[in-house]
Amino acid sequence: MKFIITGSGGCIAIPKPLCQCEVCVEARVNGYPYARCGCSLYSEDISLLIDTPEDISIALNNAGIKSVDAIAYSHWDPDHTAGMRVMEQLRLDWLDYHDGLTPENPIVIYANGNVMRDINGIGSRLGSYLDYYASLHLITRQETDVIASDTIKITLLPVPIEKAVSVFVFESNGKKLVYAPCDCKPFPNEELIYGADILIIGNTIVGNTLRNGRAIANDHPLKLELYAMEDVLEMKKKYAFDRVIITHLEETWGKSYGDYINLEKEYDNVNFAHDGMIITL
């Protein structure tokens, strides 16, 4: 299996618009991988993209992606869905449309039932955006808990919270990768997850000293919502993950690409994602 981290950033882009902090200035000067697009992942084997942050078109171009046959959604939050208009850019040809021609290869949109309900609810007073794209024959939709091809099986596991969120488990030829980009606390305690070769996880606060030297205490509200690094290390041990890659790296953490490279030296088989990062199993 081959994966590309098309976007490793969090809710706020790096560089953050208008921001003049060292991290954002460095990202403007150096570009990628110091800069980060919103959180997304691409499975090259089946041309599957997970999530569409608002800068997904930029991310796809940066990563040199040549085909997208399907898009799967982890949850409805805007930083994971606001770029869904990429469906038009990938498939819509206005000249063909006005000549009455429709795309022959609509993108398949996957999500489990509850997540699909939420995604279908995104729209305007005129209706659902996905309904609009479907009416143009740009997409089809499939509610499912399993996506399967001849070579890969992907299981969409629900996170045990009221909000509809999925964690993705990729399996092929005895290898297993778990992708949990956001809102994955508490972590699904499913047998399928145990012993995965790689966990790619977001929802993680990296360090207790963040942007502008601001320190957060152990009882800070963010600690209730997100994992701390020690939590991730405990998960690595509990679930017997061989390797962990941390993504959804927030501008708020106040760390540059170089800072994350240095941090990796402190951990065993723990890496920090960057845009364009290639993962093979």
VOLO-730392 format. One record per residue: x, y, z of N, C-alpha, C in turn. Coordinates in steps of 0.2 Angstrom, whole numbers, padded with zeros to 4 digits, always signed. Each point is the difference from the previous one (the first is absolute). Layout:
BEGIN
XYZXYZXYZ;...
END
This chain:
BEGIN
+0004-0006+0000-0004+0006+0000+0004+0006+0000;-0002+0005-0004+0004+0007+0000-0005+0005+0002;+0002+0005+0004-0004+0005+0003+0004+0007-0001;-0003+0005-0001+0003+0007+0000-0004+0004+0004;+0004+0003+0005-0003+0005+0004-0001+0007-0004;-0006+0001-0003-0001+0005-0004-0001+0007+0004;-0002-0001+0006+0000+0006+0005+0001-0002+0007;+0005+0003+0003+0001-0002+0007-0001+0006+0005;-0004+0005-0002-0001+0006+0004-0007-0001+0004;-0001+0004+0004-0006+0000+0005-0006+0005-0003;-0004+0002+0005-0005+0004-0002+0002+0007-0003;+0006+0002+0002+0003+0007-0002+0005-0002-0005;+0000+0003-0006+0006-0001-0005+0006+0003+0003;+0006-0004-0002+0006+0003+0001+0004+0001-0007;+0001+0007-0001+0000+0005+0004-0008+0003+0001;-0001+0002+0006-0006+0003+0002-0001+0007-0003;-0006+0001-0004+0000+0007-0003+0001+0006+0005;+0004+0004-0002+0002+0006+0004+0005-0001+0005;+0001-0006+0002+0004-0001+0006+0008+0001-0002;+0003+0003+0005+0007+0002-0001+0005-0004+0005;-0003-0005+0003+0004-0004+0005+0006-0003-0004;+0005-0003+0003+0006-0003-0003-0002-0006-0005;-0005-0004+0003-0002-0006-0004-0003+0002-0006;-0005+0005+0000-0003+0002-0006+0004+0003-0005;+0004+0005+0002+0005+0003-0004+0005-0005-0004;+0002-0005+0004+0005-0005-0002-0004-0004-0006;-0006-0001+0001-0004-0004-0004-0001+0004-0007;-0001+0006+0001-0001+0004-0006+0006+0001-0004;+0006+0000+0003+0006+0000-0003+0002-0006-0004;+0000-0006+0004+0002-0006-0002-0005-0004-0004;-0007+0001+0001-0005-0004-0003+0000-0007+0003;-0002-0005-0003-0001-0007+0002+0007-0003+0001;+0001-0004+0005-0005-0003+0005+0000+0005+0006;+0002+0006+0000+0000+0004+0006-0008+0003+0000;-0003+0001-0006-0007+0001+0000-0004-0006+0000;-0006+0001+0002-0004-0006+0001-0007+0001-0002;-0003-0004-0005-0007+0000-0002-0004-0004+0006;-0007+0001-0001-0004-0003+0005+0000-0008-0001;-0002-0003+0006+0001-0007+0001-0003-0005-0006;+0003-0004-0003-0002-0004-0005+0005-0006-0001;-0003-0005-0003+0004-0006-0002-0002-0003-0006;+0005-0002-0004-0001-0003-0007+0002-0007+0000;-0004-0005-0002+0002-0007-0001+0001-0001-0008;+0006-0001-0001+0002+0000-0008-0003-0007-0003;+0000-0005+0004-0002-0007-0003-0007+0001-0003;-0004+0003+0003-0007+0001-0002-0003+0007-0002;+0005+0004+0000-0001+0007-0002-0006+0003+0005;+0001-0001+0006-0005+0002+0005+0003+0006+0004;-0004+0005+0001+0002+0006+0004-0005+0000+0006;+0003+0001+0006-0003+0001+0006-0001+0007+0002;-0006+0003+0000-0001+0007+0002+0002+0005-0005;-0004+0006+0000+0002+0005-0005+0000+0007+0004;+0005+0001+0003+0001+0007+0003+0000+0005-0005;-0001+0007+0002-0001+0005-0005+0006+0001-0005;+0006-0002+0001+0005+0000-0004+0002-0006-0003;-0004-0005-0001+0001-0006-0003+0003+0000-0007;-0003+0005-0004+0003+0000-0007+0007+0002+0000;+0002+0004+0004+0007+0002+0001+0004-0006+0002;-0003-0004+0005+0004-0006+0003+0001-0005-0006;-0005-0001-0003+0000-0005-0006+0005+0001-0005;+0000+0007-0002+0006+0002-0004+0007-0001+0002;+0000+0002+0007+0007+0000+0003+0002-0007+0000;-0004-0005+0001+0002-0007+0001+0000-0004-0007;-0001+0004-0005+0000-0003-0007-0005-0006-0001;-0006+0001+0004-0005-0006-0001-0003+0001-0007;+0000-0006-0003-0003+0000-0007-0007-0003-0001;-0003-0003+0005-0006-0003-0001-0004+0000+0007;-0006+0002+0000-0004-0001+0006-0007-0003-0002;-0001-0007+0002-0006-0003-0002-0005+0000+0005;+0002+0001+0007-0004+0000+0005+0002+0004+0006;-0005+0003+0004+0002+0004+0006-0004-0003+0005;+0003-0001+0006-0003-0002+0006+0000+0005+0005;-0005+0001+0005+0000+0005+0005+0000-0003+0007;+0005+0003+0004+0000-0002+0007-0005+0003+0004;-0002+0006-0001-0005+0004+0003-0002+0006-0003;-0005+0004+0002-0002+0006-0003+0003+0007+0001;+0005+0000+0005+0003+0007+0001+0002+0003-0006;+0000+0007+0000+0002+0004-0006+0007-0001-0002;+0004-0001+0005+0007-0001-0002+0002-0007-0003;-0005-0004-0001+0000-0006-0003-0005-0001-0006;-0004+0005-0001-0005+0000-0005-0001+0006-0005;+0003+0006+0003-0002+0006-0004+0003+0000-0007;+0005-0004-0002+0002+0000-0006-0003-0005-0005;-0006-0002+0002-0004-0005-0004-0001+0002-0007;+0001+0007-0002-0001+0002-0006+0005-0002-0005;+0005-0004+0003+0005-0003-0004-0003-0005-0005;-0006-0003+0002-0004-0004-0004-0002+0003-0007;-0001+0006+0000-0001+0004-0006+0006+0000-0004;+0006+0002+0003+0006+0001-0003+0003-0007-0003;-0002-0005+0003+0003-0007-0002-0004-0002-0006;-0007+0001+0000-0004-0003-0005-0004+0004-0005;-0001+0007+0002-0005+0004-0004+0004+0003-0006;-0003-0001-0006+0002+0004-0006-0006+0004-0002;+0000+0006+0001-0006+0004-0002-0002+0000-0007;+0005-0001-0005-0001+0000-0007-0004-0007-0001;+0002-0005+0003-0004-0007-0001-0007+0001+0003;+0000+0003+0006-0007+0001+0003-0005+0003-0004;+0003+0006-0003-0005+0004-0005-0001-0004-0006;+0004-0005-0002-0002-0004-0006-0004-0006+0002;-0002-0001+0007-0004-0005+0002+0004-0007+0001;+0007+0001+0001+0004-0006+0002+0001+0000+0007;+0000-0006+0003+0002-0001+0007+0006-0004+0001;+0003+0001+0006+0006-0004+0001-0001-0008+0000;+0004-0004-0003-0001-0007+0000+0003-0003+0006;+0004+0004+0005+0003-0003+0005-0001+0004+0007;-0006+0000+0002-0002+0004+0006+0005-0002+0006;+0001+0004+0004+0004-0001+0006-0005-0004+0005;+0002-0005+0003-0004-0004+0005+0002+0004+0007;-0005+0002+0003+0000+0003+0007-0002-0005+0005;+0005-0002+0005-0001-0005+0005+0000+0003+0007;-0005-0002+0004+0000+0001+0007-0005-0005+0003;+0001-0001+0007-0005-0004+0003-0006+0004+0001;-0006-0003+0002-0006+0003-0001-0001+0007+0004;+0003+0000+0006-0001+0006+0004+0004+0006-0003;+0006-0002-0002+0004+0005-0003-0003+0003-0006;-0002-0005-0005-0003+0002-0006-0006+0005+0001;-0004-0002+0006-0006+0005+0001+0003+0007+0002;+0005+0000+0003+0003+0007+0002+0002+0003-0006;+0004-0003-0005+0003+0003-0006-0006+0002-0004;-0005-0004-0001-0006+0002-0004-0003+0006+0002;+0001+0001+0007-0004+0006+0003+0004+0007-0002;+0006-0001-0003+0004+0006-0001-0003+0003-0007;-0002+0007+0000-0003+0003-0005-0002+0007+0001;-0005+0002-0004-0003+0006+0000-0008+0000+0000;-0003+0005+0000-0007+0000+0000-0003-0003-0006;+0004-0001-0005-0002-0004-0006+0001-0007+0001;+0003-0003+0005+0001-0007+0001+0007-0002+0001;+0001-0007+0000+0006-0003+0002+0005+0001-0006;+0007+0002+0002+0005+0000-0005+0001-0006-0004;+0000-0006+0004+0001-0006-0003-0006-0002-0005;-0006+0002+0002-0006-0001-0005+0002+0004-0006;+0002+0006+0000+0002+0004-0006+0005-0004-0004;+0006-0002+0003+0005-0004-0004-0003-0006-0003;-0004-0003+0004-0003-0007-0003-0004+0002-0006;-0004+0006+0000-0004+0002-0005+0004+0001-0007;+0006+0002+0001+0004+0001-0005+0004-0006-0002;-0001-0006+0003+0003-0006-0002+0007+0000+0002;+0002+0004+0005+0007+0001+0001+0002-0006+0006;-0005-0002+0004+0001-0004+0005-0005-0005+0000;+0001-0006+0004-0005-0004+0002+0002-0001+0008;-0005-0002+0004+0001-0001+0007-0001-0007+0002;+0004-0002+0005-0001-0007+0003+0001+0000+0007;-0005-0001+0004+0000-0001+0007+0003-0007+0002;+0005+0000+0003+0003-0007+0001+0005+0000+0007;+0001-0006+0002+0005-0001+0006+0006-0003-0003;+0000-0002-0006+0006-0004-0003+0000+0002-0007;+0006+0002-0002+0002+0002-0007+0005-0006-0002;-0002-0003-0006+0005-0006-0001+0001+0000-0008;+0007-0001-0001+0002-0001-0007+0003-0007-0001;+0003-0002-0006+0003-0006+0000+0006-0001+0004;+0003+0006+0002+0006-0001+0004+0000+0003+0007;-0005+0004+0001+0000+0004+0007-0007+0000+0003;+0000-0001+0006-0007+0001+0004+0001+0005+0005;-0005+0005+0000+0000+0006+0005-0006-0001+0004;+0001+0000+0006-0006+0000+0005+0000+0006+0003;-0007+0003+0000-0001+0006+0003-0003-0001+0007;+0004+0001+0005-0002-0001+0007-0003+0007+0004;-0005-0001+0003-0003+0006+0003+0004+0002+0007;+0001+0006+0001+0003+0002+0006-0006+0000+0005;+0001-0002+0006-0005-0001+0005-0002+0007+0004;-0002+0005-0004-0002+0006+0002-0007+0002-0003;-0003+0005+0002-0007+0002-0003+0001+0002-0007;+0005+0004-0001+0002+0002-0007+0001-0005-0004;-0002+0000-0007+0002-0005-0005+0007+0001-0002;+0004-0005+0001+0007+0000-0002+0003-0007-0002;+0004+0000-0005+0002-0007-0002+0008+0000+0001;+0002-0006+0002+0007-0002-0001+0001-0005-0005;+0005+0001-0004+0001-0005-0006+0005-0005+0001;-0001-0006-0001+0005-0006+0000+0001-0003-0006;+0006+0001-0003+0002-0002-0007+0003-0007+0001;-0002-0005-0003+0003-0007+0000+0002-0002-0007;+0006-0003-0001+0002-0003-0006+0006-0005+0001;+0000-0006-0002+0006-0004+0000+0003-0001+0007;-0004+0000+0005+0002-0001+0006+0003+0006+0004;-0001+0006-0004+0002+0006+0003-0006+0004+0002;+0001+0005+0005-0006+0004+0002+0002+0007+0002;-0003+0005-0002+0001+0007+0002-0007+0002+0003;+0001+0004+0005-0006+0003+0003+0000+0008-0001;-0005+0003-0002+0000+0007-0001-0005+0003+0004;+0002+0004+0005-0005+0004+0005+0002+0007+0000;-0003+0004-0005+0003+0007-0001-0003+0005+0006;-0006-0001+0002-0003+0005+0004-0006-0003+0004;-0001+0004+0006-0006-0002+0004+0000-0008+0002;+0006-0003+0002+0000-0007+0001+0002-0001+0007;-0003+0004+0004+0001-0002+0008-0007+0000+0003;-0002-0006+0003+0005-0006+0001+0001-0004-0006;+0005-0003+0000+0002-0004-0006-0004-0007+0000;-0002-0002-0006-0004-0006-0001+0004-0006+0003;-0003-0004+0005+0003-0005+0002-0002-0007-0003;+0002+0000-0007-0002-0005-0004+0005-0005-0001;-0001-0007+0000+0005-0005-0001+0004+0002-0007;-0004+0002-0005+0003+0001-0007+0006+0005+0001;+0000+0005+0004+0005+0005+0001+0007-0003+0002;+0000-0005+0005+0005-0003+0003+0006-0002-0005;+0006+0001+0001+0005-0003-0003+0001+0004-0007;-0002+0005-0001+0001+0004-0007+0007+0002-0001;+0002+0000-0006+0007+0002-0001+0001+0007+0001;-0005+0004-0002+0001+0007+0001-0007+0003+0002;+0001+0005+0005-0006+0004+0002+0002+0007-0003;-0005+0003-0004+0001+0007-0001-0006+0004+0004;+0002+0004+0004-0005+0003+0005+0001+0008+0001;-0006+0003+0000+0000+0007+0001-0002+0001+0007;-0004+0006+0002-0003+0001+0006+0005-0001+0006;+0007+0003-0001+0005-0001+0004+0003+0007+0002;+0001+0001+0006+0004+0006+0002+0007-0002+0001;+0004+0004-0004+0007-0002+0000+0004+0005+0005;+0001-0002+0006+0003+0003+0005-0004+0005+0004;+0002+0002+0006-0003+0004+0004+0001+0008-0001;+0005+0001-0004+0002+0007-0001-0001+0001-0007;-0005+0005-0002-0003+0001-0007+0002+0006-0002;-0004+0003-0005+0002+0006-0004+0001+0006+0005;+0006+0004-0001+0002+0005+0004+0002-0001+0007;+0002-0007+0001+0002-0002+0006-0005-0001+0005;-0007+0000-0002-0005-0001+0004-0001-0007+0003;+0000-0001+0007+0000-0006+0003-0007-0002+0001;-0002-0007+0000-0007-0002+0002+0001-0005+0005;-0004+0000+0005+0000-0004+0006-0003-0007-0002;+0001-0005+0004-0003-0006-0001-0007+0000+0001;-0003+0005+0003-0008+0000+0001-0003+0005-0005;+0004+0002-0005-0002+0004-0005-0006-0003-0004;-0005+0004-0002-0006-0004-0004+0002-0003-0006;+0006+0002-0004+0002-0004-0005+0002-0007+0001;+0002-0001+0006+0003-0007+0002-0006-0004+0000;-0006+0002+0001-0006-0004+0001-0002-0002-0007;+0001+0004-0005-0002-0001-0007+0005-0004-0004;+0006+0002+0001+0006-0003-0004+0005-0004+0004;+0003-0004-0004+0005-0005+0003+0007+0005+0002;+0003-0002+0005+0007+0002+0001+0005-0005-0003;+0006+0002-0001+0005-0004-0002+0000-0007+0004;+0000+0001+0006+0001-0006+0005-0006-0005-0002;-0006+0003-0001-0006-0004-0002+0001-0004-0006;+0003+0003-0005+0002-0003-0007+0005-0006+0002;+0005+0001+0004+0005-0005+0001-0003-0006+0004;-0005+0002+0004-0004-0006+0004-0004-0004-0005;-0003+0004-0005-0004-0004-0005+0004-0004-0005;+0006+0002-0001+0005-0003-0004+0002-0007+0003;+0001+0000+0007+0001-0006+0004-0006-0004+0000;-0006+0003+0002-0006-0004+0001-0002-0004-0006;+0000+0003-0006-0003-0003-0006+0006-0003-0004;+0006+0000+0002+0006-0003-0003+0001+0003-0007;+0000+0006-0001+0001+0003-0006+0008+0000-0001;+0002-0002-0006+0007+0001-0001+0003+0007-0001;-0004+0004-0003+0002+0007-0001-0006+0004+0000;+0001+0007+0003-0005+0005+0000+0002+0006-0004;-0005+0003-0004+0002+0006-0003-0006+0005+0002;+0002+0005+0002-0004+0005+0003-0002+0006-0005;-0006+0001-0002-0002+0005-0005-0005+0005+0003;-0003+0004-0004-0005+0005+0002+0004+0004+0005;+0006+0003-0002+0005+0004+0004-0003+0007+0000;-0002+0002+0006-0003+0007+0000+0005+0006+0000;-0002+0005-0003+0004+0006+0001+0001+0002+0007;-0005-0001+0004+0000+0002+0007+0006-0004+0004;+0002-0005-0003+0006-0004+0004+0006+0004-0001;+0001+0005-0004+0005+0005-0001+0007-0004-0002;+0000-0005-0004+0006-0004-0001+0000+0000-0008;+0007+0000-0002+0001+0000-0007+0002-0007-0002;+0001-0001-0007+0002-0006-0003+0006-0002+0004;+0005+0004+0000+0006-0002+0004-0001-0002+0007;-0004+0004+0003-0001-0002+0007-0003-0008+0001;-0004-0001-0005-0003-0007+0000+0005-0005-0001;+0005+0001-0005+0005-0004-0002+0005-0001+0007;+0001+0005+0003+0004-0001+0006-0004-0004+0006;-0006+0001+0000-0004-0004+0005+0000-0007-0001;+0000-0002-0006+0000-0007-0002+0006-0004+0003;+0005+0004+0002+0006-0004+0003-0002-0002+0007;-0005+0003+0003-0002-0002+0007-0004-0006+0001;-0002-0002-0006-0005-0006+0000+0002-0006-0004;-0003-0006+0001+0002-0006-0003-0006-0001-0005;+0002+0000-0007-0005-0001-0005-0006+0004+0001;+0001+0006+0001-0005+0006+0000+0002+0005-0005;-0004+0002-0005+0002+0005-0005-0006+0005+0000;+0002+0006-0003-0005+0005+0000-0001+0001-0008;-0006+0000-0002-0002+0001-0007+0002+0006-0003;+0001+0000-0007+0001+0006-0004-0003-0001-0006;-0002+0006-0003-0003-0001-0007+0004-0003-0005;-0002-0005-0004+0004-0004-0004+0003-0006+0002;-0001-0001+0007+0003-0006+0003-0002-0006-0003;+0004-0005-0002-0002-0006-0003+0001-0006+0005;-0005-0004+0000+0000-0006+0005-0002-0006-0004;+0005-0005+0001-0001-0006-0004-0001-0006+0005;-0004-0005-0002+0000-0006+0004+0000-0006-0004;
END
